[in-house]
């Protein structure tokens, strides 16, 4: 999965799965809390991706067990309805600060759901960072 798309979450917390990600994610998605560089978002997996991720979470060191329990404890298995929407639980929406406008971001084997304002701030900082040039040097053909 790659790219990003902006979507509107309805008042009940229902959200459309982006068409570009639907085939990879399937009809059942797994969503839990996530954080990138101090900014909160949600992480979304297919069933296969969730299995691999939850195994990694289960193997974390003792000093991170509390956080691992929170990641698994707040996780939700969500079924897409006939309109390809899923209902995000309130606890997940609250954690990521999701309001009305959200951004789905593809990131290889998973997707992330960001509040639009949080994503825009993160993206602006990432594009202005000197580490972007370092990344390009590392990726140069």
Secondary structure, DSSP 8 states (H G I E B T S, - for coil): ---EEEEE--TT-EEE--HHHHHHH-SEEEEEEEEETTEEEEEEE-HHHHHHHHHHHHT--GGGHHHHHHHHHT-EEEE--TTSEEE--HHHHHHHT--SEEEEEEETTEEEEEEHHHHHHHHHHHHHSHHHHHHHHHH--
